[in-house]
Amino acid sequence: MIILGTIVAIVTAIIISSFLGPYGLLTMLAVGFGFLFSIHARLREVQSDLKQIKQHLGITEVKEAKVSNEEIEAELEREMVVARE
């Protein structure tokens, strides 16, 4: 449905542009701005809905804990000792 609407809007903009002559470019820019604004508003709405769904389901993004180089080296050494045995 969105693709059909986009095609209809583009064809309409081209027809209006041909009838309006020098104002046609301005009309096409206005239609393009309208499309961008519409897409942006819809994207914000979808992101908001997704955030609400995640909150409702209790889904959180897991962030990696900060581990120092010394801790990593110590863990690798322990693993090497276990692997030798």
CNS distance restraints for C-alpha pairs under 8 A (distance, minus, plus):
assign (resid   1 and name CA) (resid   5 and name CA) 6.25 0.50 0.50
assign (resid   2 and name CA) (resid   6 and name CA) 6.14 0.50 0.50
assign (resid   3 and name CA) (resid   7 and name CA) 6.20 0.50 0.50
assign (resid   4 and name CA) (resid   8 and name CA) 6.16 0.50 0.50
assign (resid   5 and name CA) (resid   9 and name CA) 6.07 0.50 0.50
assign (resid   6 and name CA) (resid  10 and name CA) 6.17 0.50 0.50
assign (resid   7 and name CA) (resid  11 and name CA) 6.17 0.50 0.50
assign (resid   8 and name CA) (resid  12 and name CA) 6.02 0.50 0.50
assign (resid   9 and name CA) (resid  13 and name CA) 6.02 0.50 0.50
assign (resid   9 and name CA) (resid  31 and name CA) 7.97 0.50 0.50
assign (resid  10 and name CA) (resid  14 and name CA) 6.23 0.50 0.50
assign (resid  11 and name CA) (resid  15 and name CA) 6.24 0.50 0.50
assign (resid  12 and name CA) (resid  16 and name CA) 6.09 0.50 0.50
assign (resid  13 and name CA) (resid  17 and name CA) 5.87 0.50 0.50
assign (resid  13 and name CA) (resid  27 and name CA) 7.11 0.50 0.50
assign (resid  13 and name CA) (resid  28 and name CA) 5.76 0.50 0.50
assign (resid  13 and name CA) (resid  31 and name CA) 7.07 0.50 0.50
assign (resid  14 and name CA) (resid  18 and name CA) 6.18 0.50 0.50
assign (resid  14 and name CA) (resid  24 and name CA) 7.91 0.50 0.50
assign (resid  14 and name CA) (resid  28 and name CA) 7.43 0.50 0.50
assign (resid  15 and name CA) (resid  19 and name CA) 6.44 0.50 0.50
assign (resid  16 and name CA) (resid  20 and name CA) 6.07 0.50 0.50
assign (resid  16 and name CA) (resid  24 and name CA) 6.61 0.50 0.50
assign (resid  16 and name CA) (resid  27 and name CA) 7.65 0.50 0.50
assign (resid  17 and name CA) (resid  21 and name CA) 6.14 0.50 0.50
assign (resid  17 and name CA) (resid  23 and name CA) 7.00 0.50 0.50
assign (resid  17 and name CA) (resid  24 and name CA) 3.60 0.50 0.50
assign (resid  17 and name CA) (resid  25 and name CA) 6.53 0.50 0.50
assign (resid  17 and name CA) (resid  27 and name CA) 6.59 0.50 0.50
assign (resid  17 and name CA) (resid  28 and name CA) 6.84 0.50 0.50
assign (resid  18 and name CA) (resid  24 and name CA) 6.43 0.50 0.50
assign (resid  19 and name CA) (resid  24 and name CA) 7.45 0.50 0.50
assign (resid  20 and name CA) (resid  24 and name CA) 5.15 0.50 0.50
assign (resid  22 and name CA) (resid  26 and name CA) 7.94 0.50 0.50
assign (resid  23 and name CA) (resid  27 and name CA) 6.25 0.50 0.50
assign (resid  24 and name CA) (resid  28 and name CA) 6.16 0.50 0.50
assign (resid  25 and name CA) (resid  29 and name CA) 6.15 0.50 0.50
assign (resid  26 and name CA) (resid  30 and name CA) 6.18 0.50 0.50
assign (resid  27 and name CA) (resid  31 and name CA) 6.24 0.50 0.50
assign (resid  28 and name CA) (resid  32 and name CA) 6.08 0.50 0.50
assign (resid  29 and name CA) (resid  33 and name CA) 6.10 0.50 0.50
assign (resid  30 and name CA) (resid  34 and name CA) 6.17 0.50 0.50
assign (resid  31 and name CA) (resid  35 and name CA) 6.28 0.50 0.50
assign (resid  32 and name CA) (resid  36 and name CA) 6.29 0.50 0.50
assign (resid  33 and name CA) (resid  37 and name CA) 6.08 0.50 0.50
assign (resid  34 and name CA) (resid  38 and name CA) 6.03 0.50 0.50
assign (resid  35 and name CA) (resid  39 and name CA) 6.11 0.50 0.50
assign (resid  36 and name CA) (resid  40 and name CA) 6.05 0.50 0.50
assign (resid  37 and name CA) (resid  41 and name CA) 6.10 0.50 0.50
assign (resid  38 and name CA) (resid  42 and name CA) 6.16 0.50 0.50
assign (resid  39 and name CA) (resid  43 and name CA) 6.07 0.50 0.50
assign (resid  40 and name CA) (resid  44 and name CA) 6.27 0.50 0.50
assign (resid  41 and name CA) (resid  45 and name CA) 6.29 0.50 0.50
assign (resid  42 and name CA) (resid  46 and name CA) 6.22 0.50 0.50
assign (resid  43 and name CA) (resid  47 and name CA) 6.14 0.50 0.50
assign (resid  44 and name CA) (resid  48 and name CA) 6.11 0.50 0.50
assign (resid  45 and name CA) (resid  49 and name CA) 6.21 0.50 0.50
assign (resid  46 and name CA) (resid  50 and name CA) 6.11 0.50 0.50
assign (resid  47 and name CA) (resid  51 and name CA) 6.15 0.50 0.50
assign (resid  48 and name CA) (resid  52 and name CA) 6.29 0.50 0.50
assign (resid  49 and name CA) (resid  53 and name CA) 6.20 0.50 0.50
assign (resid  50 and name CA) (resid  54 and name CA) 6.17 0.50 0.50
assign (resid  51 and name CA) (resid  55 and name CA) 6.20 0.50 0.50
assign (resid  52 and name CA) (resid  56 and name CA) 6.09 0.50 0.50
assign (resid  53 and name CA) (resid  57 and name CA) 6.15 0.50 0.50
assign (resid  54 and name CA) (resid  58 and name CA) 5.85 0.50 0.50
assign (resid  54 and name CA) (resid  59 and name CA) 4.94 0.50 0.50
assign (resid  54 and name CA) (resid  60 and name CA) 7.02 0.50 0.50
assign (resid  55 and name CA) (resid  59 and name CA) 6.24 0.50 0.50
assign (resid  55 and name CA) (resid  60 and name CA) 7.66 0.50 0.50
assign (resid  67 and name CA) (resid  71 and name CA) 6.48 0.50 0.50
assign (resid  67 and name CA) (resid  72 and name CA) 6.97 0.50 0.50
assign (resid  68 and name CA) (resid  72 and name CA) 6.52 0.50 0.50
assign (resid  69 and name CA) (resid  73 and name CA) 6.12 0.50 0.50
assign (resid  70 and name CA) (resid  74 and name CA) 6.09 0.50 0.50
assign (resid  71 and name CA) (resid  75 and name CA) 6.18 0.50 0.50
assign (resid  72 and name CA) (resid  76 and name CA) 6.20 0.50 0.50
assign (resid  73 and name CA) (resid  77 and name CA) 6.16 0.50 0.50
assign (resid  74 and name CA) (resid  78 and name CA) 6.26 0.50 0.50
assign (resid  75 and name CA) (resid  79 and name CA) 6.24 0.50 0.50
assign (resid  76 and name CA) (resid  80 and name CA) 6.16 0.50 0.50
assign (resid  77 and name CA) (resid  81 and name CA) 6.26 0.50 0.50
assign (resid  78 and name CA) (resid  82 and name CA) 6.30 0.50 0.50
assign (resid  79 and name CA) (resid  83 and name CA) 6.05 0.50 0.50
assign (resid  80 and name CA) (resid  84 and name CA) 6.25 0.50 0.50
assign (resid  81 and name CA) (resid  85 and name CA) 6.63 0.50 0.50
